[in-house]
């Protein structure tokens, strides 16, 4: 799960919670049943937006790998 390591190392990422691979998860239907979360913080909104875009790109790559 190198993707999670890369995300965790990004400069605005302060904390994240992602369930372990293979763990049973209930169906999600609102914010209280989300599968995971990432908390970011920075002095500039632009920095947060830039890292957010990077996280989404990495997430997409990770999802593509899981589908194979």
C-alpha positions as CSV (number, residue, x, y, z in Angstrom):
1,X,0.0,0.0,0.0
2,X,2.7,2.5,-1.1
3,X,0.0,4.9,-2.2
4,X,-1.1,5.4,1.4
5,X,2.5,6.0,2.4
6,X,2.8,8.6,-0.3
7,X,-0.4,10.3,0.7
8,X,0.6,10.3,4.4
9,X,4.0,11.9,3.5
10,X,2.4,14.9,1.6
11,X,3.2,18.2,3.3
12,X,-0.4,19.2,4.3
13,X,-1.5,15.8,5.6
14,X,-1.8,15.7,9.4
15,X,-3.8,12.6,10.0
16,X,-5.7,9.9,8.1
17,X,-7.7,6.8,8.8
18,X,-8.1,4.1,6.1
19,X,-9.5,0.7,6.9
20,X,-7.1,-2.3,6.5
21,X,-7.2,-4.3,3.3
22,X,-9.7,-7.1,3.6
23,X,-11.6,-5.7,6.6
24,X,-15.3,-6.1,6.4
25,X,-17.0,-2.7,6.0
26,X,-20.7,-1.8,6.2
27,X,-22.4,-0.1,3.3
28,X,-21.8,3.6,3.3
29,X,-24.7,6.0,3.0
30,X,-23.7,9.2,4.7
31,X,-20.7,11.1,6.2
32,X,-20.9,9.0,9.5
33,X,-20.3,5.8,7.6
34,X,-17.4,6.9,5.3
35,X,-14.7,4.4,4.7
36,X,-11.8,6.7,5.6
37,X,-10.7,10.3,6.0
38,X,-7.7,12.6,5.6
39,X,-7.1,15.8,7.5
40,X,-5.1,18.5,5.9
41,X,-3.8,21.8,7.2
42,X,-1.7,24.6,5.8
43,X,-1.1,28.4,5.8
44,X,-2.6,28.7,2.3
45,X,-5.7,27.3,0.7
46,X,-3.7,26.9,-2.5
47,X,-1.4,24.4,-0.8
48,X,-4.4,22.4,0.5
49,X,-6.0,22.4,-3.0
50,X,-2.8,21.3,-4.7
51,X,-2.3,18.4,-2.3
52,X,-6.0,17.5,-2.6
53,X,-5.6,17.2,-6.3
54,X,-2.5,15.0,-5.8
55,X,-4.5,12.8,-3.3
56,X,-7.3,12.4,-5.8
57,X,-4.8,11.4,-8.6
58,X,-3.2,8.8,-6.3
59,X,-6.6,7.6,-5.2
60,X,-7.6,7.0,-8.8
61,X,-4.3,5.1,-9.5
62,X,-4.9,3.0,-6.4
63,X,-8.5,2.2,-7.5
64,X,-7.2,1.2,-10.9
65,X,-4.7,-1.2,-9.3
66,X,-7.4,-2.7,-7.1
67,X,-9.6,-3.4,-10.1
68,X,-6.9,-5.5,-11.9
